Amino acid sequence: MTPKRPESAGAVPKPVESPALTHPDRGPLYAALDLGTNSCRMLIAQPEGHQFKVVDSFSKSVQLGAGLESSGRLSRASIYRTIQALRVCKQKLKRHRVTQMRLVATEACRRATNGADFMMRVERETGLKLDIIAPQEEAQLAVVSCAPLVSLRTDQLLVVDIGGGSTELVWIDLTAVPHSERRRAIMRMHMGFHASPVGLPAAKVVDWISVPLGVATLRDQFRDVEDDAARFALMSWFFEENLAEFAPYKDEQSREGFQIVGTSGTVTTVAASHLGLKRYDRNKVDGLTMTSDEIDRVIRSYLALGPAGRRRDPRIGQDRQALIMSGAAILQALLRCWPTDRLSVADRGLREGMLYAQMAADGVLTDGEA
């Protein structure tokens, strides 16, 4: 399967609403909801200086894309699970009286023949209107969310967002931007990869690609391979083959000044396993730098466990255990391709990018270092 180049399961119990994480001060509240191939996730936040403070959140594995590879459609069971989760999100938005929000759906709804019908059903049954966004906007938002983690010494940046149904890669050249302005230049990319206010230094997008292989879709491609190690190897090489047309991949790149930032449940799970966390701690994971040897050791430990062992491993968790090896295969392929032995871990993604974009557009963020 060659990626297209851009032109520029059963019933679930009634959901129980969780309490808010904090009590917000007075001020506008913003919401961002990301309905992906595997998960439904939402953040509600308020501006705080040049950042934002999370007021409430929601995350649920809904497996919307289950069976999509074989049928081309969203299944009845997947739709039911997802609508139940979206009802919880609606309750939270109503309780917090949020009026400024961005609600999006990604690869599963882009690919499903009944994706548009599903969006209409969601609006009819929950009152939520979701937009199916294009791969380029998905990539832009992932880049914006990772801006605070970019080193001021970075000249060449690769942002990788491993999703459930697709993987977005964006290669950015920062050499024309003063060191002190590099993070802000990346933040401004919410307006578009090639849009920047006149007179301000701009980050240059060398190339970007949306590979229609994520942790769920890649797993489904090789579901019939019984041997665990063989399946992992095949997934990794197959993903690498799909990067052949990504321009920076064709020429050898300088190791100096190169940074990869990875954002996904796979990356954060590998990081938590590396740290030996018995309970996930975002503050320890977000911004962590891992070497390729450290990542390889974690992946080899997953392989040594086998499927049964991974199901019992508390570091991986029940929601992630079925998808961790396909995600690890993508991660391994990426580390084979690029001239670095380090990866910056980002526990952030579309939701954070959407919040930054909304707040920036409304002028409610102060001008400070990201």
N, C-alpha and C positions, 0 to 999 in steps of 0.2 A: 504494500500500500504506500504510494508516494503522496506526501502531504501536498495539498493545493497551495500554490504560492499566492499571496495576497496581491491584489491589484495595487496599490501604493506600497409474594411470598406469603403472606397470610395476614390475618387480622391482627391488629395491635390494640392494647387497652386504651381507653380514653385518656388523653394526655392530661397531666397535672401541671398546672402553671407553677413555676418556681418564683420565689420572691426576688425583688430587685437586689442587685449587688451592693449598691450604695444609695444614699439619699441625696439626690442632686440639689445643688444650690439653684437659685433663680437664674434663668438664662435659657437660651434656645436649646432644644434637644434635636439631635439628628439621628437617623437610623439608616443602616445599610444591611441588606439581606442578600445573601449569595446562595442560590439554589443550584447545586452542582449535580454531577452524575451520581455521587455517592452520599453527599451530605447536604443538609439545610442548616445554614448558620446565619445568625443575625447579631449585630451590635447596636446598642443605643448609647449615644455619647453626647457630651457637651464640650464646646471649645474651652481650652484652658491654655492661655498664652499662645505659643506656636504649635502646641500639641492638642490632644483632647483627652478627656477623662471618661472612661467607660462607666455607664450608669447601670446597664443591664445587658445580658447576653443570652443567646440560645444556640445550642448545637445539637443536632440529632442525625444519626446515620439513617437515611431513608432509602438508600439503594434505588434511587429513581431509575437508573440505567440498567437495572437487572434484566437480562434477557434481550437488551436492545441490539446487541451484536448479531443475534440470530434472527430476530423478528423484524427489526427496524421500527418497532413501536414501543411506547411506554406501556407496561402491563397494568392490568386493573389493580393488582395487589400493590405495585409500586406507587401508582397514583393515589390509592387510598392512604398508604403510609405517609406520603408527602403532604396531602391535604390535611391530615391530622396534625402534622408538625406545623404547617402554616397557620392553622387555627390558633395554636399556642402563640405564634409570633403576632398574630392579629390582636390577641388579648393583651400582650405586652405593650404594643403600640398604642392601644386604646387607653390602657391604665396610665401610661406616661404622657398621654395627650401629645404624641409626636405628630407633627404636621409636615416636617421636612425630612423626606426619606427617599432612598433609591433602592429599588427592589429588582434584582436581576436573576435571570436563569442563563445557564451556559450550555456546554456541549451536548448533553443529553437531549435538551429541548431543541437545540439547533438541528440535530440529526434525526430525531424521531418524526415519522410521517404524521403522527398525531400530536406533535408538539404545540402547534398553534391552538388546536382544539382543547388541549390540556390547559393552556394559559387562560382561555375563556372560561373553562370550568372552575379554575382557581378563583378567578374574579367573581364568578357567580356564587360560589359556595363560601368564600372567605371574605370577600370584599377587597382583596389585595390585587392590585394590578402590577404584574411583573413584566419586565421587558426582557426579551431574548436578545442578548448583546452579541455583537460580532467578535470574532477572535482578536482583532486589533484592539478594541476597547478593553477586552479582558487583559491583554498583555500590558496596555498602558497603565491600568489600575494596579496591576501587580508591581510594576516598576515604581510607581509613585509610593506605594506602601513601604517599599524597601529603602527609600532614600535615606532615612536616618542611620542605616547600617553601613552606608558606603564610606569607605576610608577617604580622607581628604587627599591621600597620596595615590588614589586609584586613577589611572589613565584610561584603561580599557575595562569595561564592566560587562559581565554577562549575568542577567537576571533570569532565573529558571523557575517557572511555576508549574509544578507537577500536579495536575488535577485528576479527577476521576475518569474523565472522558477524553482529555487532551492535555498536551504539555506545551506551554508557551515559552519560547526563548527569545530574548531581546539582547542584542549586542550594541553597546553604547560607547562612543568615543568621547572622552572628556578632556582631551588634551588642549582644546581651544578655550576651556573655561578655567578661570583662576581657581586655585585650590580652595580658597575660602568660599567660593560661590557654587561649588560642584553639587552639594546636596540640594541647594535651592533650585538649581537648574533642572535637576531631576524631578523635583516636586512640581515644577511648572509643566511637566510633560502630561499632566492630566488634561491639558487642552488639546493634546495631539502630539504625535511623534515629531512632527515637523512644524509645530506652531510655537512661537515664543514672542513675548512682547518686544517691540522694536527697541534697540539700544541695550538689551540685556543679553549676556552671554548664553549661548544655547548648547545643550548637549546634543550630539549628533548620533542618530540611530543609523548604524552601519547596515544592519539587516535585522529582520525578525521573522519568526516562523511559528506557526501553530501546527504541531504534529498531532494528528487525530488518534493518538495513543496516550491514555492515562492509566492509572493503576487498575481501574475496572475493565476498560476495553482491552488493554494488553493482556491481563489475566484471562479474559474470555477467549482471546485469540489462541491461547495455548492450553486451554482447559483439558484437552484430550491427551496431553503428554503426561504419562503416569510418573516417570522418574523425577523426583523433586529437583535434583541438581541439574539434570538435563533441561528441564523446563525453564529453570532460572537462566541458564546459559543461552538458550534459544531466545528468550525474551530480551535479554540484554543486547545480543547481536542484531536482532530484528529492529530494535529501537534505533540502534546506531545507523543501520542502513537507511532509515528514514530521515537522517540528518544530512545526507549526502549533498543536498542542494542548498544548505545553509551557508551563505557566502564566507563568513570568517573561518568556517571549518576547512575550507579548501587550501588555505595558506597557513604556514606555520606562524604562530603569534609569539611575541616577546613575553617571557615570563615576568619580567619586571613591570610593576605597575598594573598587574592583571588581578581582577577580583571576580569570583563567582559568588553570587548570593542566591541561595536556594530557599524557596518558600513552598511548603506543602506538609501534609500530615506525615508523609514518609520521612522527610528531612528532620522534622522535630522528633519523631519517634526514634530514629537512629541516634539523634543527639541525646535524648533521654536515656536510651540504653547505654550509650557510651559513658554517661555520667553515673550510671547505676541507680537512677532515681526509682524509688519504690512508689512514689507518688509524683505525678507530673507537676513541674514548677516552671511556669512560663518565664519567670524572672531569671532562672538559671539557663534556660534554653535559648531564648531570643537574644541574638547577638553573639552567641558562642561561635568560635572558630574551631573547625575540626580539620585534621590533616587527612589526606587520602588513605594513609595507613590505618588511622583510627577508624575511619568509615569502613574500610575493608575488613578489619577485625570484627566489627559489629555484624556485618553482612555474613561473614563466615560462621559466626556464632549462631545466627539465625538458620543457616543451612544445616549446621550440625544438629540443631534441635529437631529438625524435620517438622512436618505439618502438625503432628500431635503435640510436640513440645512447644511449638509456637503458640498453639491454642491455649496452653497453660501458662505461658510466660506473662507475668503481670506488667512487664515493661512495655509489652506490645499492646495489650488490651484486646477485648473482644471485638470492638468495632474495627480494629485495624488489622487483626491477625490474618484475615483472608486476603488482604491486599498488600501486605508489607513486602512480599517477595517481588511482585511486579514493580512496585515502587523502587525497591532496592536495585532491580535490574536496570531501570531507567537511570538511577543515580550512578551506578557503576559505569554505564555506557558514557555518560557525560564526563566523568572523571578520566576516562580513557582518552577523550577527544581534546581536552583543553590544557593549555600549558601552565598548570598550577597544581600544587599538591595541597591546597587549602580550600575550604568551603565555609562561607559565612552562613549561619543558620538564622532564618527569619520565621518567627511565629507570627506571621501577619500575611495579608493577601488582599483579595478583592474587597472585603468589607472595609479594611482600613483605608485602602485606596479610594473607595467611594466616599468615605467620611471626609478625608482630606480634600477631595475634589469639591464636595458640596460646601464645605466650610470656606475653602479658598474662594470659591465663586461668590459667596455671600460676604466676603471680607471680614470674617469674624476671627481669623487667626492673626496674631501679632507677628510682625516680621522679626524672626529670631532664628538662631541656628537650629536646624532640624535635629 
